[in-house]
């Protein structure tokens, strides 16, 4: 008698909404201080450059955290739900510490670094939990999950627009409460998947090496690195581009809508990927965002409607490829080390983003935006080149169908 392959168990309907909401609440820690910086600058006399320094402190903390979590295989050695809970509560506590010592700039830098460290147990671990549940349809699930991260990141601009109505201590403590709620919600509102991979007891050095030794993993990881060269630098540069036409509250709301449009790319791309393939969706969005970089010299001085259409299209596609890169990496990584491989990939990707941000922000003081922004297209170009093996593989599968 011929054995039939085991069908994956049906995923309860409440799992994905809880995952998405918990991810959104947990990653709200990312920009808690950025949202209140205008108030702090007015009250404490800090320079404009302080927001960049504080953002970099958190990014460096995230890089350190993801590196430690990956090398020690934290997400694969311990229950991911428990790791998410502990890190969400710790990140919330760090934000309370930042509020308590906000007038001490050095201490604030330390608290933001620590917050970034614990975010390494929220963002990548959330993706690991999704990969455990959704052995099928992972592209769609991660599209919604990373869409929540994009919306949370963009919400800093909305909070800034509303900061006149809410005092900064309320905003900071509110974000801490939201993050803690996200951790508790995920831990008590979900269970471990019935077919979850057994947790490992040893460090996964050989599995981590698949970033370079496995052709499929290398293709998606290098594509992701090209995406990261562009993504966060574009987010940092958008307010500068908008400042050529807007200011104040109007600028903050416009930045929120441009960056928040990435939710469309993430969620819509996840839906399309289930029919078209993750590599094709990632490659298409990466190509469009690269073309948006190259179009900057003409779009910055374009008529108003075309100017904003360009920025929204860029906002949609610059984020929309990210879930599909993570999907490809999760599918091709060794099953027992998915969490560690995703975490190490995040660590390297964010290191690349810091190099890009520092380079482009420093050049922006001397080079016109129209001449500078096209150089962001180097990332998408190299990413598309790296993605070729997976694109050919998906094309072959489509032809055989």
C-alpha positions in Angstrom: 0.0 0.0 0.0 1.3 3.4 -0.9 1.8 5.8 2.0 0.3 9.2 1.7 2.2 12.2 2.9 1.1 13.7 6.1 -1.0 16.8 5.6 0.1 19.8 7.7 -2.4 20.4 10.6 -4.9 23.1 10.1 -3.8 26.4 11.7 -6.3 27.8 14.2 -7.8 31.1 12.8 -6.7 33.2 15.9 -3.0 32.4 15.5 -2.1 34.8 12.7 -4.1 37.8 14.1 -2.4 37.3 17.5 1.1 37.0 15.8 0.6 40.2 13.8 -0.8 42.2 16.7 1.9 41.0 19.1 4.6 41.8 16.5 3.2 45.3 16.0 3.0 45.9 19.8 6.4 44.5 20.5 8.2 46.4 17.8 6.6 49.7 18.8 9.6 50.0 21.1 11.8 50.7 18.1 10.8 54.4 17.7 9.5 55.2 21.1 12.1 57.9 21.7 12.2 59.2 18.1 8.5 60.1 18.4 9.1 62.3 21.4 12.4 63.8 20.4 11.0 67.2 19.3 9.6 67.7 22.8 12.8 66.6 24.4 14.9 68.8 22.2 12.8 71.8 23.1 12.7 71.0 26.8 16.3 69.9 27.3 18.1 71.8 24.5 19.4 68.8 22.7 20.8 69.3 19.1 19.0 67.9 16.1 21.8 65.3 15.7 20.7 63.7 18.9 17.9 61.7 17.2 20.4 60.2 14.8 22.7 59.2 17.6 19.9 57.6 19.6 18.6 55.8 16.6 22.1 54.4 15.9 22.4 53.3 19.5 19.3 51.2 19.1 20.4 49.8 15.8 23.8 48.8 17.2 22.0 47.2 20.1 19.8 45.2 17.7 22.9 44.1 15.7 24.6 43.0 18.9 21.5 41.2 20.1 20.8 39.4 16.9 24.5 38.3 16.7 24.4 36.9 20.2 21.0 35.3 19.7 22.1 33.7 16.5 25.5 32.4 17.7 23.9 30.9 20.9 20.9 29.6 18.9 18.6 31.1 21.5 15.4 30.9 19.3 16.2 27.2 18.5 17.3 26.0 21.9 14.4 27.6 23.9 10.7 27.9 23.3 10.2 30.8 20.9 7.0 32.0 22.7 8.9 32.2 26.0 11.9 34.1 24.3 9.4 36.5 22.8 7.7 37.1 26.1 10.9 37.6 28.1 12.3 40.0 25.5 9.1 42.0 25.2 9.0 42.5 29.0 12.7 43.3 29.1 12.3 45.8 26.2 9.4 47.4 27.9 11.4 47.7 31.2 14.2 49.4 29.2 11.8 51.9 27.8 10.6 52.7 31.4 14.3 53.1 32.3 14.7 55.5 29.4 11.8 57.5 30.7 13.1 57.5 34.2 16.6 58.7 33.2 15.7 60.7 30.1 17.6 63.8 31.2 20.8 61.9 31.4 21.8 61.6 27.7 24.5 59.0 28.3 22.2 56.8 30.3 19.5 57.2 27.6 21.9 56.0 25.0 22.5 52.9 27.2 18.8 52.2 27.6 18.2 52.5 23.9 21.1 50.1 23.1 19.6 47.6 25.6 16.2 48.1 24.0 17.6 47.2 20.6 19.3 44.2 22.1 16.0 42.8 23.3 14.3 43.6 20.0 16.4 40.7 18.6 14.1 38.4 20.6 11.0 40.0 19.1 11.2 40.6 15.4 13.2 37.6 14.2 11.6 35.3 16.8 8.2 36.3 15.6 9.2 35.2 12.1 10.5 31.9 13.5 7.1 31.3 15.2 5.3 32.1 11.9 7.6 29.7 10.1 6.7 26.9 12.6 3.0 27.3 12.1 2.8 28.1 8.4 4.6 25.3 6.6 2.3 26.4 3.7 1.4 29.9 2.9 4.4 31.3 4.8 4.9 34.2 2.3 1.4 35.5 3.1 1.8 35.1 6.8 5.2 36.9 6.8 3.7 39.6 4.6 1.2 40.5 7.3 3.8 40.0 10.1 6.4 42.3 8.5 3.7 44.7 7.4 2.9 45.1 11.1 6.6 46.1 11.7 6.5 48.5 8.8 3.3 50.2 10.1 4.9 50.3 13.6 8.0 52.0 12.2 5.9 54.5 10.2 3.8 55.3 13.3 6.6 57.3 14.8 5.8 60.0 12.3 2.1 59.9 13.2 3.0 60.0 16.9 5.2 63.0 16.2 2.2 64.7 14.5 0.1 64.0 17.6 2.8 64.8 20.1 1.2 68.2 20.8 -1.9 66.5 22.2 0.0 63.9 24.2 2.8 64.7 26.7 6.1 62.8 26.0 6.0 60.8 29.3 2.6 59.4 28.4 3.9 58.4 25.0 7.0 56.6 26.3 5.2 54.8 29.1 2.3 53.9 26.7 4.7 52.3 24.3 6.3 50.3 27.1 2.8 49.1 28.1 2.0 48.1 24.5 5.2 46.1 24.2 4.5 44.2 27.4 1.0 43.5 26.3 2.3 42.1 23.0 4.5 39.6 24.8 1.8 38.5 27.2 -0.7 38.2 24.3 1.5 36.0 22.2 2.5 33.8 25.2 -0.9 33.2 26.6 -3.0 33.5 23.4 -1.1 30.9 21.4 0.4 27.5 21.9 3.4 25.7 20.3 2.6 24.3 16.9 1.8 20.5 16.9 4.6 19.7 14.4 7.2 22.2 15.7 10.8 21.2 15.1 12.4 19.6 18.2 14.6 22.2 20.0 18.3 21.7 19.6 20.7 21.3 22.4 24.0 22.2 20.7 25.1 25.3 18.8 24.3 25.3 15.1 27.6 26.5 13.6 27.3 24.3 10.4 23.7 25.5 9.9 24.7 29.2 10.2 27.3 28.6 7.6 24.6 27.8 5.0 24.3 31.6 4.5 27.4 31.1 2.3 27.6 27.3 1.6 24.0 26.6 0.4 23.2 28.2 -3.0 19.5 28.8 -2.3 20.1 30.3 1.1 22.9 32.4 -0.2 20.7 33.7 -3.0 17.9 34.9 -0.8 20.3 36.3 1.9 22.4 38.3 -0.6 19.2 39.6 -2.1 18.0 40.7 1.3 21.4 42.5 2.0 20.9 44.5 -1.2 17.4 45.4 0.0 18.8 46.5 3.3 21.3 48.9 1.7 18.2 50.8 0.4 15.4 50.3 2.9 16.4 52.2 6.1 18.3 54.9 4.3 15.2 55.6 2.2 13.2 55.8 5.4 15.7 58.3 6.8 15.8 60.4 3.6 12.1 60.6 3.0 11.6 63.5 5.5 14.4 65.4 3.8 12.7 64.9 0.4 9.3 65.9 1.8 10.9 69.0 3.4 11.4 70.4 0.0 7.6 70.9 -0.2 6.2 70.5 3.3 6.9 71.3 6.9 5.6 70.7 10.4 2.6 68.5 11.0 1.9 68.2 7.3 5.4 66.7 6.8 5.0 64.2 9.6 1.6 63.0 8.3 3.0 62.7 4.7 6.0 60.7 6.0 3.6 58.4 7.9 1.6 57.7 4.7 4.6 57.2 2.5 6.4 54.8 4.8 3.1 53.2 6.0 2.3 52.4 2.3 4.8 49.6 2.7 2.0 47.6 4.4 0.4 47.3 0.9 3.6 45.9 -0.6 4.1 43.4 2.3 0.5 42.2 2.6 -0.3 42.4 -1.1 3.0 40.8 -2.0 2.4 38.0 0.4 -1.0 37.3 -1.3 0.5 37.4 -4.8 3.4 35.2 -3.7 1.1 32.3 -3.0 0.2 32.2 -6.7 3.3 33.6 -8.3 6.2 32.6 -6.1 8.2 34.5 -3.4 11.3 35.0 -5.6 9.3 36.6 -8.4 7.5 38.9 -6.0 10.7 39.9 -4.2 12.5 40.5 -7.5 9.7 42.6 -9.0 9.4 44.8 -6.0 13.2 45.2 -5.7 13.4 46.2 -9.3 10.6 48.8 -9.0 12.1 50.3 -5.9 15.5 50.4 -7.6 13.9 52.3 -10.5 12.4 54.7 -8.0 15.9 55.5 -6.8 17.1 56.2 -10.3 14.0 58.4 -11.0 14.8 60.7 -8.1 16.5 63.5 -10.2 13.3 64.0 -12.2 10.7 63.3 -9.5 12.0 65.7 -6.9 11.1 68.6 -9.2 8.0 66.9 -10.8 4.5 68.3 -10.5 2.9 67.7 -7.0 0.7 64.7 -8.0 3.6 62.9 -9.7 6.0 63.7 -6.8 3.7 62.1 -4.2 2.8 59.2 -6.5 6.5 58.4 -6.9 7.1 58.5 -3.1 4.1 56.3 -2.4 5.2 53.7 -5.0 8.7 53.8 -3.5 7.2 53.3 0.0 5.2 50.3 -1.2 8.0 48.5 -2.9 11.0 49.4 -0.7 9.4 47.3 2.1 7.3 44.9 0.2 10.1 42.5 -0.8 11.3 42.0 2.7 8.8 39.3 3.8 9.5 37.3 0.6 13.3 37.3 1.2 12.6 36.0 4.8 10.2 33.4 3.4 12.8 32.1 1.0 15.5 32.0 3.7 13.2 30.2 6.1 12.1 27.6 3.5 15.7 26.8 2.5 17.5 27.0 5.8 18.1 23.8 7.9 14.7 23.2 9.7 16.3 22.9 13.1 18.1 26.2 12.8 15.5 28.5 11.0 15.5 30.9 14.0 19.2 31.2 14.2 19.7 31.7 10.4 17.0 34.4 10.2 18.5 36.1 13.2 22.0 36.1 11.8 20.7 37.4 8.5 19.0 40.3 10.3 22.2 41.1 12.2 24.3 41.4 9.0 21.5 43.2 7.1 21.1 45.9 9.8 24.9 46.4 9.9 24.7 47.1 6.2 21.9 49.5 6.8 23.9 51.5 9.3 26.8 51.9 6.9 24.4 53.1 4.2 22.6 55.5 6.5 25.8 57.1 7.9 27.2 57.4 4.3 24.1 58.9 2.7 23.3 61.3 5.6 26.8 62.6 5.7 26.8 63.1 1.9 23.4 64.8 2.0 25.0 67.8 3.6 27.1 68.4 0.5 25.3 66.7 -2.4 21.9 67.5 -3.8 19.2 64.9 -3.1 18.5 64.4 -6.8 22.1 63.5 -7.4 22.5 61.4 -4.3 19.4 59.2 -4.1 20.1 57.2 -7.4 23.1 55.6 -5.7 20.7 53.7 -3.4 19.9 51.7 -6.6 23.2 49.8 -6.1 21.5 47.7 -3.4 18.6 46.6 -5.6 20.9 46.0 -8.5 23.2 43.7 -6.5 20.2 42.0 -4.9 18.6 41.2 -8.2 21.9 39.7 -9.4 22.1 37.5 -6.3 18.4 36.4 -6.7 18.9 35.0 -10.2 19.2 31.3 -9.1 15.9 31.3 -7.2 14.2 33.2 -10.0 15.3 30.6 -12.5 14.2 27.8 -10.2 10.7 29.3 -9.8 10.5 29.9 -13.6 11.3 26.3 -14.2 8.7 25.1 -11.7 6.1 27.3 -13.4 7.0 25.9 -16.8 6.7 22.3 -15.6 3.2 23.1 -14.3 
